[in-house]
Amino acid sequence: MKIAAGILVGLVAALHLYFLVLEMFLWTAPRTRAAFGTTEEFANASKALAANQGLYNGFLVAGLVYGLIASSLAFQVFFLICVIVAGLYGAVTANRRILLVQALPGALALAAVLIAR
């Protein structure tokens, strides 16, 4: 079960690395605008805000990867809870789909980590 938990934590980290790339580097690209439902004008106006969001996703990635490398239950649990809270907040304030894309994978990884310990 520890291997499965590690894989799930790694997948959550990879997902947030993908969010980082989208938000920091590809925010104004047509495919990213389509994925987030934004116009070219809005994407250009909000580019700095999106990059800031991407940076925070990078911090989540760093914490999860460190938790995996150091085999730190505390780091994995803390950063997975951060992922879940961010997903819940995003689902309430921005788009319900965030619940499935962010909070659910985080919750499944957290459950696996806790069961595996």
Biopython code that builds the backbone (N, CA, C, O; Angstrom):
import numpy as np
from Bio.PDB.StructureBuilder import StructureBuilder

atoms = [
    (1, "MET", "N", (0.817, -1.197, 0.000)),
    (1, "MET", "CA", (0.000, 0.000, 0.000)),
    (1, "MET", "C", (0.860, 1.261, 0.000)),
    (1, "MET", "O", (0.441, 2.302, -0.505)),
    (2, "LYS", "N", (2.080, 1.165, 0.574)),
    (2, "LYS", "CA", (2.954, 2.343, 0.596)),
    (2, "LYS", "C", (3.346, 2.764, -0.818)),
    (2, "LYS", "O", (3.471, 3.956, -1.100)),
    (3, "ILE", "N", (3.540, 1.800, -1.696)),
    (3, "ILE", "CA", (3.888, 2.126, -3.076)),
    (3, "ILE", "C", (2.723, 2.834, -3.765)),
    (3, "ILE", "O", (2.917, 3.836, -4.454)),
    (4, "ALA", "N", (1.518, 2.308, -3.576)),
    (4, "ALA", "CA", (0.333, 2.940, -4.172)),
    (4, "ALA", "C", (0.152, 4.355, -3.638)),
    (4, "ALA", "O", (-0.172, 5.266, -4.401)),
    (5, "ALA", "N", (0.356, 4.552, -2.342)),
    (5, "ALA", "CA", (0.239, 5.882, -1.747)),
    (5, "ALA", "C", (1.276, 6.823, -2.347)),
    (5, "ALA", "O", (0.967, 7.968, -2.674)),
    (6, "GLY", "N", (2.507, 6.338, -2.492)),
    (6, "GLY", "CA", (3.554, 7.155, -3.088)),
    (6, "GLY", "C", (3.241, 7.542, -4.527)),
    (6, "GLY", "O", (3.505, 8.666, -4.952)),
    (7, "ILE", "N", (2.679, 6.603, -5.264)),
    (7, "ILE", "CA", (2.294, 6.888, -6.650)),
    (7, "ILE", "C", (1.206, 7.958, -6.686)),
    (7, "ILE", "O", (1.265, 8.876, -7.504)),
    (8, "LEU", "N", (0.218, 7.842, -5.805)),
    (8, "LEU", "CA", (-0.856, 8.842, -5.773)),
    (8, "LEU", "C", (-0.333, 10.218, -5.385)),
    (8, "LEU", "O", (-0.737, 11.222, -5.972)),
    (9, "VAL", "N", (0.556, 10.276, -4.410)),
    (9, "VAL", "CA", (1.156, 11.562, -4.020)),
    (9, "VAL", "C", (1.940, 12.132, -5.203)),
    (9, "VAL", "O", (1.863, 13.328, -5.482)),
    (10, "GLY", "N", (2.685, 11.284, -5.888)),
    (10, "GLY", "CA", (3.433, 11.725, -7.067)),
    (10, "GLY", "C", (2.527, 12.234, -8.174)),
    (10, "GLY", "O", (2.861, 13.203, -8.856)),
    (11, "LEU", "N", (1.383, 11.587, -8.357)),
    (11, "LEU", "CA", (0.422, 12.042, -9.374)),
    (11, "LEU", "C", (-0.170, 13.400, -9.007)),
    (11, "LEU", "O", (-0.355, 14.253, -9.875)),
    (12, "VAL", "N", (-0.465, 13.601, -7.736)),
    (12, "VAL", "CA", (-0.971, 14.905, -7.292)),
    (12, "VAL", "C", (0.099, 15.971, -7.516)),
    (12, "VAL", "O", (-0.214, 17.074, -7.965)),
    (13, "ALA", "N", (1.354, 15.654, -7.210)),
    (13, "ALA", "CA", (2.448, 16.598, -7.447)),
    (13, "ALA", "C", (2.570, 16.910, -8.937)),
    (13, "ALA", "O", (2.749, 18.068, -9.316)),
    (14, "ALA", "N", (2.475, 15.886, -9.780)),
    (14, "ALA", "CA", (2.572, 16.091, -11.229)),
    (14, "ALA", "C", (1.417, 16.961, -11.737)),
    (14, "ALA", "O", (1.611, 17.817, -12.600)),
    (15, "LEU", "N", (0.243, 16.740, -11.207)),
    (15, "LEU", "CA", (-0.923, 17.539, -11.582)),
    (15, "LEU", "C", (-0.689, 19.013, -11.259)),
    (15, "LEU", "O", (-1.018, 19.890, -12.056)),
    (16, "HIS", "N", (-0.125, 19.274, -10.096)),
    (16, "HIS", "CA", (0.128, 20.665, -9.700)),
    (16, "HIS", "C", (1.310, 21.263, -10.457)),
    (16, "HIS", "O", (1.363, 22.477, -10.654)),
    (17, "LEU", "N", (2.242, 20.444, -10.877)),
    (17, "LEU", "CA", (3.307, 20.930, -11.751)),
    (17, "LEU", "C", (2.702, 21.363, -13.091)),
    (17, "LEU", "O", (3.097, 22.380, -13.660)),
    (18, "TYR", "N", (1.759, 20.594, -13.575)),
    (18, "TYR", "CA", (1.039, 20.946, -14.811)),
    (18, "TYR", "C", (0.293, 22.272, -14.636)),
    (18, "TYR", "O", (0.329, 23.126, -15.522)),
    (19, "PHE", "N", (-0.383, 22.443, -13.495)),
    (19, "PHE", "CA", (-1.064, 23.713, -13.230)),
    (19, "PHE", "C", (-0.066, 24.872, -13.219)),
    (19, "PHE", "O", (-0.348, 25.946, -13.751)),
    (20, "LEU", "N", (1.109, 24.646, -12.607)),
    (20, "LEU", "CA", (2.148, 25.674, -12.579)),
    (20, "LEU", "C", (2.518, 26.098, -13.993)),
    (20, "LEU", "O", (2.590, 27.291, -14.287)),
    (21, "VAL", "N", (2.752, 25.134, -14.863)),
    (21, "VAL", "CA", (3.149, 25.447, -16.244)),
    (21, "VAL", "C", (2.038, 26.218, -16.948)),
    (21, "VAL", "O", (2.303, 27.215, -17.620)),
    (22, "LEU", "N", (0.805, 25.764, -16.799)),
    (22, "LEU", "CA", (-0.315, 26.466, -17.431)),
    (22, "LEU", "C", (-0.423, 27.904, -16.943)),
    (22, "LEU", "O", (-0.566, 28.831, -17.741)),
    (23, "GLU", "N", (-0.356, 28.081, -15.643)),
    (23, "GLU", "CA", (-0.606, 29.399, -15.065)),
    (23, "GLU", "C", (0.587, 30.350, -15.190)),
    (23, "GLU", "O", (0.397, 31.557, -15.340)),
    (24, "MET", "N", (1.794, 29.830, -15.130)),
    (24, "MET", "CA", (2.966, 30.708, -15.182)),
    (24, "MET", "C", (3.465, 30.967, -16.602)),
    (24, "MET", "O", (3.967, 32.053, -16.890)),
    (25, "PHE", "N", (3.335, 29.991, -17.480)),
    (25, "PHE", "CA", (3.974, 30.104, -18.784)),
    (25, "PHE", "C", (3.015, 30.041, -19.977)),
    (25, "PHE", "O", (3.340, 30.550, -21.050)),
    (26, "LEU", "N", (1.868, 29.438, -19.812)),
    (26, "LEU", "CA", (0.953, 29.247, -20.944)),
    (26, "LEU", "C", (-0.403, 29.919, -20.749)),
    (26, "LEU", "O", (-1.362, 29.592, -21.447)),
    (27, "TRP", "N", (-0.490, 30.852, -19.810)),
    (27, "TRP", "CA", (-1.768, 31.448, -19.439)),
    (27, "TRP", "C", (-2.496, 32.093, -20.618)),
    (27, "TRP", "O", (-3.723, 32.030, -20.690)),
    (28, "THR", "N", (-1.767, 32.704, -21.533)),
    (28, "THR", "CA", (-2.404, 33.404, -22.651)),
    (28, "THR", "C", (-2.524, 32.542, -23.910)),
    (28, "THR", "O", (-3.051, 33.001, -24.923)),
    (29, "ALA", "N", (-2.046, 31.317, -23.856)),
    (29, "ALA", "CA", (-2.138, 30.421, -25.017)),
    (29, "ALA", "C", (-3.599, 30.029, -25.260)),
    (29, "ALA", "O", (-4.369, 29.887, -24.310)),
    (30, "PRO", "N", (-3.979, 29.856, -26.519)),
    (30, "PRO", "CA", (-5.373, 29.531, -26.844)),
    (30, "PRO", "C", (-5.919, 28.291, -26.121)),
    (30, "PRO", "O", (-7.059, 28.302, -25.656)),
    (31, "ARG", "N", (-5.123, 27.235, -26.024)),
    (31, "ARG", "CA", (-5.607, 26.010, -25.359)),
    (31, "ARG", "C", (-5.836, 26.237, -23.866)),
    (31, "ARG", "O", (-6.793, 25.714, -23.295)),
    (32, "THR", "N", (-4.965, 27.013, -23.240)),
    (32, "THR", "CA", (-5.124, 27.305, -21.818)),
    (32, "THR", "C", (-6.342, 28.183, -21.605)),
    (32, "THR", "O", (-7.116, 27.966, -20.673)),
    (33, "ARG", "N", (-6.515, 29.180, -22.472)),
    (33, "ARG", "CA", (-7.696, 30.045, -22.358)),
    (33, "ARG", "C", (-8.972, 29.227, -22.512)),
    (33, "ARG", "O", (-9.953, 29.467, -21.808)),
    (34, "ALA", "N", (-8.964, 28.277, -23.415)),
    (34, "ALA", "CA", (-10.141, 27.420, -23.609)),
    (34, "ALA", "C", (-10.386, 26.555, -22.374)),
    (34, "ALA", "O", (-11.528, 26.382, -21.948)),
    (35, "ALA", "N", (-9.318, 26.019, -21.806)),
    (35, "ALA", "CA", (-9.459, 25.166, -20.622)),
    (35, "ALA", "C", (-10.026, 25.938, -19.440)),
    (35, "ALA", "O", (-10.826, 25.404, -18.672)),
    (36, "PHE", "N", (-9.612, 27.197, -19.290)),
    (36, "PHE", "CA", (-10.074, 28.009, -18.169)),
    (36, "PHE", "C", (-11.268, 28.883, -18.530)),
    (36, "PHE", "O", (-11.814, 29.569, -17.666)),
    (37, "GLY", "N", (-11.678, 28.867, -19.788)),
    (37, "GLY", "CA", (-12.828, 29.643, -20.223)),
    (37, "GLY", "C", (-12.603, 31.144, -20.165)),
    (37, "GLY", "O", (-13.498, 31.894, -19.776)),
    (38, "THR", "N", (-11.403, 31.591, -20.552)),
    (38, "THR", "CA", (-11.093, 33.012, -20.504)),
    (38, "THR", "C", (-10.912, 33.577, -21.914)),
    (38, "THR", "O", (-10.590, 32.855, -22.858)),
    (39, "THR", "N", (-11.124, 34.859, -22.023)),
    (39, "THR", "CA", (-10.900, 35.543, -23.290)),
    (39, "THR", "C", (-9.430, 35.952, -23.381)),
    (39, "THR", "O", (-8.703, 35.941, -22.388)),
    (40, "GLU", "N", (-9.014, 36.309, -24.586)),
    (40, "GLU", "CA", (-7.635, 36.769, -24.768)),
    (40, "GLU", "C", (-7.392, 38.031, -23.943)),
    (40, "GLU", "O", (-6.335, 38.187, -23.332)),
    (41, "GLU", "N", (-8.365, 38.920, -23.931)),
    (41, "GLU", "CA", (-8.235, 40.172, -23.178)),
    (41, "GLU", "C", (-8.094, 39.900, -21.676)),
    (41, "GLU", "O", (-7.232, 40.474, -21.011)),
    (42, "PHE", "N", (-8.944, 39.025, -21.156)),
    (42, "PHE", "CA", (-8.868, 38.696, -19.732)),
    (42, "PHE", "C", (-7.545, 38.012, -19.402)),
    (42, "PHE", "O", (-6.918, 38.323, -18.390)),
    (43, "ALA", "N", (-7.123, 37.082, -20.252)),
    (43, "ALA", "CA", (-5.866, 36.360, -20.006)),
    (43, "ALA", "C", (-4.691, 37.333, -19.961)),
    (43, "ALA", "O", (-3.823, 37.218, -19.096)),
    (44, "ASN", "N", (-4.662, 38.269, -20.870)),
    (44, "ASN", "CA", (-3.579, 39.253, -20.873)),
    (44, "ASN", "C", (-3.630, 40.136, -19.635)),
    (44, "ASN", "O", (-2.594, 40.456, -19.054)),
    (45, "ALA", "N", (-4.836, 40.532, -19.231)),
    (45, "ALA", "CA", (-4.978, 41.411, -18.065)),
    (45, "ALA", "C", (-4.656, 40.694, -16.761)),
    (45, "ALA", "O", (-4.223, 41.329, -15.800)),
    (46, "SER", "N", (-4.861, 39.392, -16.714)),
    (46, "SER", "CA", (-4.682, 38.641, -15.464)),
    (46, "SER", "C", (-3.414, 37.787, -15.462)),
    (46, "SER", "O", (-3.250, 36.924, -14.600)),
    (47, "LYS", "N", (-2.531, 38.021, -16.407)),
    (47, "LYS", "CA", (-1.324, 37.190, -16.549)),
    (47, "LYS", "C", (-0.480, 37.161, -15.272)),
    (47, "LYS", "O", (-0.014, 36.096, -14.867)),
    (48, "ALA", "N", (-0.280, 38.313, -14.638)),
    (48, "ALA", "CA", (0.538, 38.351, -13.419)),
    (48, "ALA", "C", (-0.155, 37.616, -12.274)),
    (48, "ALA", "O", (0.507, 36.937, -11.489)),
    (49, "LEU", "N", (-1.468, 37.740, -12.168)),
    (49, "LEU", "CA", (-2.207, 37.025, -11.117)),
    (49, "LEU", "C", (-2.122, 35.513, -11.331)),
    (49, "LEU", "O", (-1.936, 34.751, -10.382)),
    (50, "ALA", "N", (-2.258, 35.096, -12.572)),
    (50, "ALA", "CA", (-2.170, 33.663, -12.879)),
    (50, "ALA", "C", (-0.779, 33.122, -12.566)),
    (50, "ALA", "O", (-0.642, 32.011, -12.054)),
    (51, "ALA", "N", (0.247, 33.903, -12.873)),
    (51, "ALA", "CA", (1.613, 33.470, -12.568)),
    (51, "ALA", "C", (1.802, 33.309, -11.065)),
    (51, "ALA", "O", (2.483, 32.386, -10.616)),
    (52, "ASN", "N", (1.209, 34.196, -10.296)),
    (52, "ASN", "CA", (1.269, 34.091, -8.839)),
    (52, "ASN", "C", (0.588, 32.803, -8.374)),
    (52, "ASN", "O", (1.107, 32.101, -7.506)),
    (53, "GLN", "N", (-0.557, 32.500, -8.943)),
    (53, "GLN", "CA", (-1.252, 31.242, -8.635)),
    (53, "GLN", "C", (-0.363, 30.051, -8.977)),
    (53, "GLN", "O", (-0.269, 29.093, -8.210)),
    (54, "GLY", "N", (0.282, 30.121, -10.129)),
    (54, "GLY", "CA", (1.170, 29.040, -10.546)),
    (54, "GLY", "C", (2.319, 28.837, -9.582)),
    (54, "GLY", "O", (2.724, 27.707, -9.310)),
    (55, "LEU", "N", (2.843, 29.943, -9.063)),
    (55, "LEU", "CA", (3.927, 29.851, -8.084)),
    (55, "LEU", "C", (3.469, 29.097, -6.839)),
    (55, "LEU", "O", (4.209, 28.270, -6.306)),
    (56, "TYR", "N", (2.259, 29.376, -6.377)),
    (56, "TYR", "CA", (1.735, 28.655, -5.208)),
    (56, "TYR", "C", (1.579, 27.169, -5.510)),
    (56, "TYR", "O", (1.815, 26.334, -4.637)),
    (57, "ASN", "N", (1.189, 26.833, -6.726)),
    (57, "ASN", "CA", (1.133, 25.422, -7.093)),
    (57, "ASN", "C", (2.524, 24.805, -7.043)),
    (57, "ASN", "O", (2.680, 23.636, -6.689)),
    (58, "GLY", "N", (3.530, 25.592, -7.396)),
    (58, "GLY", "CA", (4.907, 25.111, -7.305)),
    (58, "GLY", "C", (5.316, 24.793, -5.877)),
    (58, "GLY", "O", (6.050, 23.835, -5.634)),
    (59, "PHE", "N", (4.838, 25.601, -4.927)),
    (59, "PHE", "CA", (5.129, 25.319, -3.518)),
    (59, "PHE", "C", (4.480, 24.003, -3.089)),
    (59, "PHE", "O", (5.064, 23.242, -2.317)),
    (60, "LEU", "N", (3.276, 23.739, -3.587)),
    (60, "LEU", "CA", (2.622, 22.458, -3.279)),
    (60, "LEU", "C", (3.444, 21.300, -3.846)),
    (60, "LEU", "O", (3.642, 20.284, -3.180)),
    (61, "VAL", "N", (3.917, 21.462, -5.076)),
    (61, "VAL", "CA", (4.751, 20.431, -5.702)),
    (61, "VAL", "C", (6.008, 20.191, -4.866)),
    (61, "VAL", "O", (6.367, 19.047, -4.583)),
    (62, "ALA", "N", (6.666, 21.269, -4.477)),
    (62, "ALA", "CA", (7.908, 21.142, -3.700)),
    (62, "ALA", "C", (7.663, 20.396, -2.389)),
    (62, "ALA", "O", (8.447, 19.524, -2.012)),
    (63, "GLY", "N", (6.592, 20.733, -1.705)),
    (63, "GLY", "CA", (6.286, 20.069, -0.437)),
    (63, "GLY", "C", (5.958, 18.598, -0.613)),
    (63, "GLY", "O", (6.402, 17.760, 0.171)),
    (64, "LEU", "N", (5.183, 18.284, -1.639)),
    (64, "LEU", "CA", (4.829, 16.879, -1.880)),
    (64, "LEU", "C", (6.045, 16.062, -2.303)),
    (64, "LEU", "O", (6.226, 14.934, -1.844)),
    (65, "VAL", "N", (6.871, 16.622, -3.168)),
    (65, "VAL", "CA", (8.073, 15.904, -3.611)),
    (65, "VAL", "C", (9.028, 15.712, -2.439)),
    (65, "VAL", "O", (9.607, 14.638, -2.274)),
    (66, "TYR", "N", (9.190, 16.750, -1.628)),
    (66, "TYR", "CA", (10.050, 16.592, -0.445)),
    (66, "TYR", "C", (9.486, 15.496, 0.463)),
    (66, "TYR", "O", (10.239, 14.671, 0.980)),
    (67, "GLY", "N", (8.180, 15.485, 0.655)),
    (67, "GLY", "CA", (7.548, 14.463, 1.485)),
    (67, "GLY", "C", (7.822, 13.060, 0.966)),
    (67, "GLY", "O", (8.011, 12.128, 1.747)),
    (68, "LEU", "N", (7.843, 12.913, -0.356)),
    (68, "LEU", "CA", (8.141, 11.605, -0.948)),
    (68, "LEU", "C", (9.613, 11.243, -0.774)),
    (68, "LEU", "O", (9.940, 10.129, -0.364)),
    (69, "ILE", "N", (10.490, 12.181, -1.085)),
    (69, "ILE", "CA", (11.933, 11.911, -1.008)),
    (69, "ILE", "C", (12.365, 11.616, 0.426)),
    (69, "ILE", "O", (13.149, 10.698, 0.668)),
    (70, "ALA", "N", (11.855, 12.394, 1.370)),
    (70, "ALA", "CA", (12.239, 12.234, 2.775)),
    (70, "ALA", "C", (11.391, 11.187, 3.499)),
    (70, "ALA", "O", (11.585, 10.936, 4.688)),
    (71, "SER", "N", (10.457, 10.583, 2.779)),
    (71, "SER", "CA", (9.505, 9.649, 3.401)),
    (71, "SER", "C", (8.858, 10.271, 4.629)),
    (71, "SER", "O", (8.712, 9.624, 5.666)),
    (72, "SER", "N", (8.476, 11.528, 4.499)),
    (72, "SER", "CA", (7.897, 12.272, 5.613)),
    (72, "SER", "C", (6.376, 12.236, 5.565)),
    (72, "SER", "O", (5.752, 12.878, 4.720)),
    (73, "LEU", "N", (5.796, 11.486, 6.475)),
    (73, "LEU", "CA", (4.345, 11.430, 6.580)),
    (73, "LEU", "C", (3.777, 12.815, 6.860)),
    (73, "LEU", "O", (2.769, 13.209, 6.273)),
    (74, "ALA", "N", (4.422, 13.548, 7.751)),
    (74, "ALA", "CA", (3.929, 14.881, 8.121)),
    (74, "ALA", "C", (3.880, 15.809, 6.913)),
    (74, "ALA", "O", (2.894, 16.522, 6.728)),
    (75, "PHE", "N", (4.920, 15.813, 6.092)),
    (75, "PHE", "CA", (4.934, 16.680, 4.903)),
    (75, "PHE", "C", (3.854, 16.259, 3.920)),
    (75, "PHE", "O", (3.140, 17.104, 3.379)),
    (76, "GLN", "N", (3.732, 14.967, 3.689)),
    (76, "GLN", "CA", (2.733, 14.487, 2.745)),
    (76, "GLN", "C", (1.328, 14.849, 3.213)),
    (76, "GLN", "O", (0.517, 15.344, 2.430)),
    (77, "VAL", "N", (1.046, 14.606, 4.476)),
    (77, "VAL", "CA", (-0.283, 14.907, 5.009)),
    (77, "VAL", "C", (-0.554, 16.410, 4.955)),
    (77, "VAL", "O", (-1.620, 16.829, 4.504)),
    (78, "PHE", "N", (0.398, 17.223, 5.409)),
    (78, "PHE", "CA", (0.204, 18.670, 5.422)),
    (78, "PHE", "C", (-0.072, 19.204, 4.017)),
    (78, "PHE", "O", (-1.038, 19.939, 3.814)),
    (79, "PHE", "N", (0.770, 18.841, 3.046)),
    (79, "PHE", "CA", (0.606, 19.400, 1.706)),
    (79, "PHE", "C", (-0.605, 18.819, 0.981)),
    (79, "PHE", "O", (-1.203, 19.506, 0.152)),
    (80, "LEU", "N", (-0.976, 17.590, 1.266)),
    (80, "LEU", "CA", (-2.210, 17.054, 0.682)),
    (80, "LEU", "C", (-3.425, 17.769, 1.265)),
    (80, "LEU", "O", (-4.390, 18.029, 0.545)),
    (81, "ILE", "N", (-3.393, 18.085, 2.538)),
    (81, "ILE", "CA", (-4.488, 18.862, 3.126)),
    (81, "ILE", "C", (-4.545, 20.244, 2.478)),
    (81, "ILE", "O", (-5.633, 20.753, 2.207)),
    (82, "CYS", "N", (-3.400, 20.851, 2.230)),
    (82, "CYS", "CA", (-3.367, 22.143, 1.521)),
    (82, "CYS", "C", (-4.014, 22.017, 0.146)),
    (82, "CYS", "O", (-4.795, 22.883, -0.248)),
    (83, "VAL", "N", (-3.702, 20.959, -0.584)),
    (83, "VAL", "CA", (-4.285, 20.717, -1.902)),
    (83, "VAL", "C", (-5.803, 20.597, -1.791)),
    (83, "VAL", "O", (-6.537, 21.186, -2.586)),
    (84, "ILE", "N", (-6.265, 19.841, -0.814)),
    (84, "ILE", "CA", (-7.704, 19.629, -0.643)),
    (84, "ILE", "C", (-8.410, 20.933, -0.297)),
    (84, "ILE", "O", (-9.451, 21.248, -0.874)),
    (85, "VAL", "N", (-7.854, 21.687, 0.635)),
    (85, "VAL", "CA", (-8.462, 22.963, 1.031)),
    (85, "VAL", "C", (-8.504, 23.920, -0.162)),
    (85, "VAL", "O", (-9.520, 24.575, -0.397)),
    (86, "ALA", "N", (-7.410, 24.002, -0.911)),
    (86, "ALA", "CA", (-7.392, 24.866, -2.091)),
    (86, "ALA", "C", (-8.444, 24.414, -3.109)),
    (86, "ALA", "O", (-9.112, 25.244, -3.726)),
    (87, "GLY", "N", (-8.586, 23.115, -3.279)),
    (87, "GLY", "CA", (-9.595, 22.581, -4.196)),
    (87, "GLY", "C", (-11.003, 22.887, -3.743)),
    (87, "GLY", "O", (-11.854, 23.246, -4.557)),
    (88, "LEU", "N", (-11.260, 22.750, -2.455)),
    (88, "LEU", "CA", (-12.592, 23.077, -1.926)),
    (88, "LEU", "C", (-12.901, 24.558, -2.092)),
    (88, "LEU", "O", (-14.004, 24.931, -2.492)),
    (89, "TYR", "N", (-11.923, 25.396, -1.784)),
    (89, "TYR", "CA", (-12.111, 26.839, -1.922)),
    (89, "TYR", "C", (-12.350, 27.209, -3.389)),
    (89, "TYR", "O", (-13.233, 28.009, -3.699)),
    (90, "GLY", "N", (-11.568, 26.630, -4.270)),
    (90, "GLY", "CA", (-11.746, 26.891, -5.694)),
    (90, "GLY", "C", (-13.097, 26.431, -6.200)),
    (90, "GLY", "O", (-13.709, 27.098, -7.035)),
    (91, "ALA", "N", (-13.565, 25.302, -5.707)),
    (91, "ALA", "CA", (-14.869, 24.789, -6.122)),
    (91, "ALA", "C", (-16.000, 25.709, -5.673)),
    (91, "ALA", "O", (-16.988, 25.885, -6.387)),
    (92, "VAL", "N", (-15.849, 26.291, -4.491)),
    (92, "VAL", "CA", (-16.882, 27.189, -3.963)),
    (92, "VAL", "C", (-16.827, 28.556, -4.639)),
    (92, "VAL", "O", (-17.868, 29.154, -4.912)),
    (93, "THR", "N", (-15.626, 29.053, -4.910)),
    (93, "THR", "CA", (-15.487, 30.429, -5.382)),
    (93, "THR", "C", (-15.307, 30.572, -6.891)),
    (93, "THR", "O", (-15.592, 31.635, -7.441)),
    (94, "ALA", "N", (-14.841, 29.528, -7.570)),
    (94, "ALA", "CA", (-14.531, 29.686, -8.997)),
    (94, "ALA", "C", (-15.328, 28.730, -9.884)),
    (94, "ALA", "O", (-16.105, 29.172, -10.730)),
    (95, "ASN", "N", (-15.139, 27.424, -9.695)),
    (95, "ASN", "CA", (-15.755, 26.444, -10.580)),
    (95, "ASN", "C", (-15.855, 25.111, -9.847)),
    (95, "ASN", "O", (-14.866, 24.629, -9.295)),
    (96, "ARG", "N", (-17.020, 24.527, -9.840)),
    (96, "ARG", "CA", (-17.220, 23.244, -9.130)),
    (96, "ARG", "C", (-16.339, 22.127, -9.666)),
    (96, "ARG", "O", (-16.021, 21.180, -8.948)),
    (97, "ARG", "N", (-15.950, 22.238, -10.914)),
    (97, "ARG", "CA", (-15.106, 21.211, -11.532)),
    (97, "ARG", "C", (-13.779, 21.051, -10.788)),
    (97, "ARG", "O", (-13.167, 19.983, -10.827)),
    (98, "ILE", "N", (-13.339, 22.107, -10.116)),
    (98, "ILE", "CA", (-12.084, 22.056, -9.358)),
    (98, "ILE", "C", (-12.162, 20.990, -8.263)),
    (98, "ILE", "O", (-11.144, 20.422, -7.866)),
    (99, "LEU", "N", (-13.357, 20.732, -7.789)),
    (99, "LEU", "CA", (-13.545, 19.690, -6.777)),
    (99, "LEU", "C", (-13.045, 18.342, -7.297)),
    (99, "LEU", "O", (-12.387, 17.595, -6.572)),
    (100, "LEU", "N", (-13.360, 18.037, -8.552)),
    (100, "LEU", "CA", (-12.956, 16.759, -9.144)),
    (100, "LEU", "C", (-11.504, 16.764, -9.609)),
    (100, "LEU", "O", (-10.814, 15.748, -9.521)),
    (101, "VAL", "N", (-11.048, 17.897, -10.099)),
    (101, "VAL", "CA", (-9.715, 17.973, -10.691)),
    (101, "VAL", "C", (-8.629, 18.108, -9.627)),
    (101, "VAL", "O", (-7.519, 17.608, -9.814)),
    (102, "GLN", "N", (-8.933, 18.777, -8.516)),
    (102, "GLN", "CA", (-7.906, 19.050, -7.516)),
    (102, "GLN", "C", (-8.197, 18.395, -6.168)),
    (102, "GLN", "O", (-7.358, 17.669, -5.634)),
    (103, "ALA", "N", (-9.378, 18.648, -5.620)),
    (103, "ALA", "CA", (-9.666, 18.160, -4.262)),
    (103, "ALA", "C", (-9.778, 16.634, -4.207)),
    (103, "ALA", "O", (-9.251, 16.012, -3.285)),
    (104, "LEU", "N", (-10.454, 16.033, -5.174)),
    (104, "LEU", "CA", (-10.630, 14.576, -5.147)),
    (104, "LEU", "C", (-9.308, 13.819, -5.250)),
    (104, "LEU", "O", (-9.076, 12.914, -4.448)),
    (105, "PRO", "N", (-8.424, 14.149, -6.207)),
    (105, "PRO", "CA", (-7.129, 13.446, -6.224)),
    (105, "PRO", "C", (-6.346, 13.641, -4.922)),
    (105, "PRO", "O", (-5.704, 12.710, -4.437)),
    (106, "GLY", "N", (-6.400, 14.841, -4.362)),
    (106, "GLY", "CA", (-5.721, 15.089, -3.093)),
    (106, "GLY", "C", (-6.291, 14.240, -1.967)),
    (106, "GLY", "O", (-5.552, 13.697, -1.147)),
    (107, "ALA", "N", (-7.616, 14.132, -1.937)),
    (107, "ALA", "CA", (-8.274, 13.341, -0.892)),
    (107, "ALA", "C", (-7.962, 11.855, -1.042)),
    (107, "ALA", "O", (-7.739, 11.162, -0.050)),
    (108, "LEU", "N", (-7.947, 11.369, -2.272)),
    (108, "LEU", "CA", (-7.618, 9.951, -2.496)),
    (108, "LEU", "C", (-6.173, 9.664, -2.095)),
    (108, "LEU", "O", (-5.886, 8.635, -1.483)),
    (109, "ALA", "N", (-5.269, 10.572, -2.441)),
    (109, "ALA", "CA", (-3.862, 10.396, -2.034)),
    (109, "ALA", "C", (-3.722, 10.458, -0.527)),
    (109, "ALA", "O", (-2.982, 9.666, 0.058)),
    (110, "LEU", "N", (-4.418, 11.384, 0.112)),
    (110, "LEU", "CA", (-4.358, 11.493, 1.576)),
    (110, "LEU", "C", (-4.869, 10.216, 2.226)),
    (110, "LEU", "O", (-4.253, 9.703, 3.160)),
    (111, "ALA", "N", (-5.982, 9.707, 1.741)),
    (111, "ALA", "CA", (-6.540, 8.464, 2.296)),
    (111, "ALA", "C", (-5.514, 7.324, 2.153)),
    (111, "ALA", "O", (-5.296, 6.559, 3.093)),
    (112, "ALA", "N", (-4.896, 7.221, 0.985)),
    (112, "ALA", "CA", (-3.909, 6.163, 0.754)),
    (112, "ALA", "C", (-2.710, 6.314, 1.668)),
    (112, "ALA", "O", (-2.210, 5.325, 2.204)),
    (113, "VAL", "N", (-2.239, 7.548, 1.855)),
    (113, "VAL", "CA", (-1.087, 7.797, 2.730)),
    (113, "VAL", "C", (-1.425, 7.389, 4.158)),
    (113, "VAL", "O", (-0.613, 6.755, 4.831)),
    (114, "LEU", "N", (-2.610, 7.747, 4.621)),
    (114, "LEU", "CA", (-2.994, 7.436, 6.006)),
    (114, "LEU", "C", (-3.215, 5.946, 6.207)),
    (114, "LEU", "O", (-2.879, 5.404, 7.260)),
    (115, "ILE", "N", (-3.771, 5.287, 5.218)),
    (115, "ILE", "CA", (-3.985, 3.846, 5.321)),
    (115, "ILE", "C", (-2.639, 3.106, 5.297)),
    (115, "ILE", "O", (-2.459, 2.105, 5.992)),
    (116, "ALA", "N", (-1.702, 3.612, 4.492)),
    (116, "ALA", "CA", (-0.403, 2.943, 4.317)),
    (116, "ALA", "C", (0.498, 3.094, 5.531)),
    (116, "ALA", "O", (1.425, 2.302, 5.702)),
    (117, "ARG", "N", (0.259, 4.062, 6.357)),
    (117, "ARG", "CA", (1.182, 4.288, 7.477)),
    (117, "ARG", "C", (1.056, 3.187, 8.455)),
    (117, "ARG", "O", (1.747, 3.185, 9.474)),
]
sb = StructureBuilder()
sb.init_structure("model")
sb.init_model(0)
sb.init_chain("A")
sb.init_seg("    ")
for serial, (resi, resn, name, xyz) in enumerate(atoms, 1):
    if name == "N":
        sb.init_residue(resn, " ", resi, " ")
    sb.init_atom(name, np.array(xyz, "f"), 0.0, 1.0, " ", f" {name:<3s}", serial, name[0])
structure = sb.get_structure()
